[in-house]
């Protein structure tokens, strides 16, 4: 089978398309013929050796997959060969076939096409886990989303609105913010043209935001924490800006606020039952037409490096998808 291979840590241009052996399932594993794989910002970090974990070389990047079950290992009862599914893997998705843990493999709704299914799991799973389980977002609270036009950011905007919050979307261009408005943002901040801290204060009548969702990091994180309300919750989701911010901890003391880590991948593996409940709720909302992933562009498998380059250059609004077979 064909797969994108990372033989040494480096930029997307160092990746190659190569022939590798077809995988075989172990107990409680599923072999999926991959139809589509979502591109996520962590993919750009993993191939450079900059993510929280480093896979052994060589490896295939890609986490968010959708496809058709080819084979199942012993102990798998909820899916069978021929079923259309979507799922999550730590890496391996940019390939014609992939091994998926049984507890991270779900039946795909018939009305959901493969590119949408491959855009769903990480973005909506991360954002719903962040807002529901980590922030415990309540109806009527104010939610600030940084990097709001990206995959997880746009999902957070959509989910925050659905959960009854007032949503303030912050992004780096008016074009990106227009998309955020279409996905339910009540207010927007262009943080390359406006002062983030003063605009937060203005839009909340000086109260501050109850929850800040931050997949960006870098220079805007401290401004977001300074813009928190009393007992606010600042969600550490990722560092797309490239820099891990150093936060003055006195800000948490002065605001009575919480700095809360969000690592959906570990949550999904450590608490599969709870993740399944979250996934079922997301599927219900999707079926009711309340959630709609935004597909920016679809690339063929051999152009996966180009998709990653576009992600790194911050040109993506919503999700980029790779068609694998």
C-alpha positions in Angstrom: 0.0 0.0 0.0 1.0 3.7 -0.4 1.7 5.9 2.6 3.4 9.2 3.4 6.6 8.5 5.3 8.6 10.7 7.6 12.1 9.2 7.7 13.7 12.1 9.5 12.3 15.0 11.4 12.0 18.1 9.2 9.7 20.3 7.1 6.8 18.9 4.9 9.1 18.8 1.9 11.1 16.0 3.5 8.2 13.7 3.5 8.0 11.0 0.8 5.3 8.8 -0.7 6.4 5.2 -0.5 5.2 1.6 -0.7 4.8 -0.1 2.8 3.4 -3.4 4.1 -0.3 -3.7 4.6 -1.1 -3.8 8.4 -2.6 -6.7 10.2 -4.9 -6.2 13.3 -4.1 -7.4 16.8 -6.7 -8.0 19.5 -9.2 -5.1 19.8 -7.8 -3.4 16.6 -9.5 -2.5 13.3 -7.9 -2.2 9.9 -9.5 0.6 8.0 -9.1 1.4 4.3 -8.6 5.1 4.5 -10.8 7.2 2.3 -9.9 10.6 3.9 -7.7 11.9 6.6 -8.0 15.3 8.2 -4.9 17.6 8.5 -4.4 19.0 12.0 -1.9 21.5 13.3 -0.2 18.9 15.5 0.7 17.0 12.3 3.0 19.9 11.4 4.7 19.6 14.7 5.1 15.8 14.8 7.0 15.7 11.5 9.4 18.3 12.9 9.9 16.5 16.2 8.3 19.4 18.1 5.2 17.7 19.5 4.6 16.4 23.0 5.6 13.0 21.9 8.0 11.8 19.1 7.1 8.6 17.2 9.9 6.3 16.3 11.2 6.9 12.8 10.1 6.1 10.2 6.4 6.8 10.7 3.3 8.1 8.9 1.6 11.2 10.2 -2.1 11.8 10.3 -4.7 11.2 13.1 -8.2 12.0 11.9 -9.4 9.2 9.6 -12.5 8.0 7.8 -12.9 5.0 5.7 -14.2 1.4 5.3 -13.4 -1.5 7.7 -11.3 -4.0 6.0 -10.5 -6.4 8.9 -11.1 -6.7 12.6 -9.1 -8.3 15.4 -10.5 -10.5 18.1 -12.7 -8.8 20.6 -14.2 -6.3 18.1 -18.0 -6.5 18.1 -19.2 -3.0 17.3 -17.9 -2.8 13.7 -17.4 -5.4 10.9 -15.7 -5.5 7.5 -17.6 -3.3 5.0 -18.8 -0.8 7.7 -18.1 2.9 7.0 -16.3 4.4 10.0 -14.3 7.3 11.3 -11.8 7.3 14.1 -8.6 8.6 15.7 -5.0 7.3 15.7 -1.9 8.8 17.2 -0.3 8.7 13.8 -0.6 6.6 10.6 -3.5 8.3 8.8 -1.8 9.5 5.7 -2.0 6.1 4.1 -4.2 3.8 2.1 -4.8 1.6 5.2 -4.4 2.2 9.0 -4.7 0.3 12.3 -7.3 2.0 14.5 -7.8 1.0 18.2 -11.3 -0.4 18.6 -12.3 2.1 21.2 -11.4 5.0 18.9 -13.3 3.6 15.9 -17.0 4.7 15.3 -19.8 4.0 12.9 -20.0 6.9 10.4 -23.5 8.3 10.0 -24.8 7.5 6.5 -25.4 11.2 5.7 -21.8 12.2 6.5 -19.4 12.0 3.6 -15.8 10.8 4.2 -14.1 14.3 4.0 -16.5 15.6 6.6 -16.0 12.6 8.8 -12.3 13.0 8.6 -12.7 16.6 9.7 -14.8 15.8 12.7 -13.2 13.8 15.4 -10.2 15.8 16.5 -11.7 19.3 16.0 -15.1 18.7 17.6 -13.8 16.1 20.1 -11.1 18.5 21.4 -13.4 21.5 21.6 -16.4 19.7 23.2 -14.1 18.0 25.8 -12.5 21.4 26.5 -15.7 23.3 26.9 -17.9 20.6 28.6 -15.4 18.6 30.7 -12.6 21.0 31.4 -14.2 24.5 31.4 -17.7 23.3 32.4 -19.1 26.1 30.2 -22.5 27.3 31.3 -25.3 28.9 29.4 -25.0 32.7 29.5 -21.3 32.8 30.1 -18.9 34.6 27.8 -16.4 32.5 25.7 -13.3 33.9 24.0 -11.8 31.8 21.2 -8.3 32.5 20.0 -7.3 31.2 16.5 -11.1 31.0 16.0 -11.0 30.3 12.2 -8.9 27.2 12.4 -10.2 23.6 12.8 -10.5 23.4 16.5 -11.2 27.1 16.9 -14.1 27.1 14.5 -15.5 24.0 16.2 -15.2 25.8 19.6 -17.1 28.8 18.2 -19.9 26.6 16.9 -20.1 24.5 20.0 -19.9 27.5 22.4 -22.9 29.1 20.7 -24.8 25.8 20.7 -24.1 25.4 24.4 -25.6 28.9 25.1 -22.5 31.1 25.5 -21.8 34.5 24.2 -18.9 33.9 21.8 -16.1 36.3 21.0 -14.0 35.1 18.1 -10.4 36.4 17.7 -8.4 35.8 14.6 -5.7 37.4 12.4 -7.7 38.7 9.5 -11.2 40.1 8.7 -11.7 37.3 6.1 -11.2 34.7 8.8 -13.5 36.6 11.2 -16.2 36.7 8.6 -16.2 32.9 8.6 -16.4 33.0 12.4 -19.5 35.2 12.2 -21.1 32.7 9.8 -20.5 30.0 12.5 -22.2 31.9 15.2 -19.7 34.4 16.8 -21.5 37.2 18.5 -18.4 39.5 18.5 -15.1 39.4 16.7 -11.6 40.8 17.4 -8.8 41.1 14.7 -5.8 40.8 17.0 -3.3 41.9 14.4 -5.2 45.2 14.0 -6.8 45.7 17.4 -5.6 45.6 21.0 -6.8 42.2 22.3 -7.0 43.1 26.0 -8.8 46.5 25.6 -11.3 44.9 23.1 -12.1 42.1 25.6 -12.7 44.7 28.2 -14.9 46.8 25.9 -17.0 43.8 24.6 -17.6 42.5 28.2 -18.3 45.9 29.8 -15.2 45.5 31.9 -16.2 42.1 33.4 -13.9 39.9 31.3 -14.5 36.5 29.8 -15.6 33.5 31.7 -13.7 31.0 29.5 -10.8 31.6 27.1 -10.1 28.8 24.6 -6.5 29.1 23.4 -5.0 26.8 20.7 -2.6 29.5 19.6 -0.2 30.3 22.5 2.4 32.9 21.7 2.0 36.6 22.6 -1.8 36.6 22.9 -2.1 34.2 25.8 -1.2 36.6 28.5 -3.6 39.2 27.2 -6.4 36.6 27.2 -5.6 35.7 30.9 -5.5 39.4 31.8 -9.0 39.7 30.2 -10.5 36.9 32.4 -13.5 37.4 34.6 -13.4 36.4 38.3 -13.2 32.6 38.5 -12.6 32.4 34.8 -11.1 29.3 33.1 -8.2 29.6 30.7 -8.0 26.5 28.4 -4.5 25.5 27.2 -5.3 23.7 23.9 -2.2 24.1 21.8 0.6 26.4 20.5 0.0 27.1 16.9 2.0 30.3 17.1 5.0 28.2 17.8 5.9 29.8 21.2 4.9 28.3 24.5 4.0 31.3 26.6 5.4 31.9 30.1 2.5 33.1 32.2 2.9 35.3 35.4 1.1 33.1 37.9 0.0 36.2 39.9 -2.7 36.7 37.2 -4.4 33.5 38.3 -4.3 34.6 41.9 -5.7 38.1 41.1 -8.5 36.8 39.0 -9.3 33.7 41.1 -9.0 31.9 37.8 -8.0 28.5 36.7 -5.4 27.5 34.0 -6.7 24.2 32.6 -4.9 21.8 30.3 -6.7 20.2 27.4 -5.3 17.0 25.8 -8.1 15.3 24.0 -6.0 12.5 22.6 -5.0 11.3 26.0 -8.5 11.8 27.4 -9.9 9.6 24.5 -7.5 6.8 25.3 -7.7 7.0 29.1 -11.5 7.5 29.4 -13.0 5.8 26.3 -16.5 5.5 27.8 -16.7 9.2 28.5 -15.3 10.0 25.1 -17.9 7.7 23.5 -20.6 9.7 25.3 -19.2 12.9 24.0 -19.0 11.5 20.5 -22.6 10.3 20.5 -23.7 13.8 21.6 -21.7 15.4 18.8 -23.2 12.8 16.3 -26.7 13.7 17.5 -26.1 17.4 16.9 -24.6 16.7 13.5 -27.6 14.6 12.5 -29.9 17.5 13.6 -27.9 19.9 11.4 -26.5 21.9 14.3 -22.8 21.2 13.4 -21.2 21.6 10.0 -17.4 21.2 9.6 -16.0 23.8 7.1 -13.8 22.1 4.5 -11.1 24.6 3.2 -9.6 22.3 0.6 -9.1 18.6 -0.3 -5.7 17.3 -1.5 -4.8 13.9 -3.0 -2.4 11.7 -0.9 0.7 12.5 -3.0 0.2 16.2 -2.2 0.0 15.8 1.5 3.2 17.9 2.0 1.5 20.8 0.2 -1.5 20.5 2.6 0.9 20.7 5.6 2.7 23.7 4.1 -0.6 25.5 3.7 -1.4 24.7 7.4 2.0 26.0 8.6 1.5 29.2 6.6 -1.8 29.8 8.4 -3.8 30.0 5.2 -6.3 27.5 6.3 -9.8 28.4 7.4 -11.6 25.4 8.9 -10.2 22.0 7.8 -7.9 20.7 5.1 -8.4 17.0 4.1 -6.3 14.4 2.3 -8.1 11.8 0.1 -6.1 8.6 0.6 -7.8 6.0 -1.6 
